[in-house]
Amino acid sequence: MAIGRSYSLQILILNLIASILYQSCESFLTPPSSIINPSKVKQVSWKPRAFVYEGFLTDLECDHLISLAKSELKRSAVADNVSGQSKLSEVRTSSGMFIPKGKDPIVAGIEDKISTWTFLPKENGEDIQVLRYEHGQKYDPHYDYFTDKVNIARGGHRIATVLMYLTNVTKGGETVFPQAEEPSRRRTPSKDDLSECAKKGIAVKPRRGDALLFFSLFPTAIPDQNSLHAGCPVIEGEKWSATKWIHVDSFEKNLDIGGNCTDLNESCERWAALGECTKNREYMIGTAELPGYCRRSCKVC
């Protein structure tokens, strides 16, 4: 009888240990997308809508993105406003490269985490671009939404940007919004530790692991001119960052804007019936240079 009780006790203890180990492993293997912590998100601005997630990336994730990029860096380019083609410009002097979607489990985990935080589908995002800014390098004020047909034809406008800081910067390298408006309840932080460039608007200092999310379009899909932003020159140190641009539609889909008289969104007919052709003309109808998404339902072609 004593032997039987001892055996039962051993089985109970083993089951308890197994349960604890299973829960520990399950917690360790939990995908990043399930560990978003809203309490770490701070509002930066409401015009444009901009937020910082403190500690969005782990040190491992930061180091991994840098290691993938180091040997592949090339001079960064900008999109020509007319042709949409990439070109070199003194407006942007960093070096960078793109990491293909889902390249490895760590990259895939970061993409899952971005999608969970932004509530935007992964397929709407471009590949992650890793950038390095050395002393004096910067990105002058610009918009992330496009003004040419070529880039808009693939996935539509960029609706949001997630800018992840992979390193700390001793001085400079801030992201500044020159036309942003301070939230009414936001306590204005001291600007003593900011560069002169960053003092020209609302600025975010690059801190390793933090991520900045801002929207380039209003909820009505009209471009938000308050989203004008710049990467201030690096004064001391080196800045590494990773950018995920997210579009209004799948980045793999070619919208063929300006081609046949078709609607580019399945909801166009309903929106037209609700009067959106008049209320939201820029999105629904557009212009001759940048046609809208619902021209057929608005009966303009």
Protein Blocks (a to p, Z undefined) as FASTA:
>chain_A
ZZmmmmmmmmmmmmmmmmmmmmmmmmmmpcfklmccfklpccfbfbdcddddehkbcfkl
mmmmmmmmmmmgccdddddfklopacddfkbccdcddddehkbmklmmmmmmmmmmnopa
fklpccdddddddehiacddddfbdcbfklmmnopaafbdcdddfbdcfbgjiacdfkbc
cdfklccddfklpcfklmnmccddddehiacdddfbdfkopacfklgccddddfbdcddd
ddddddfbdfkbcfhgoiacddfbfklmmmmmnopmmmmmmlmnopmklccfklmmnopZ
Z
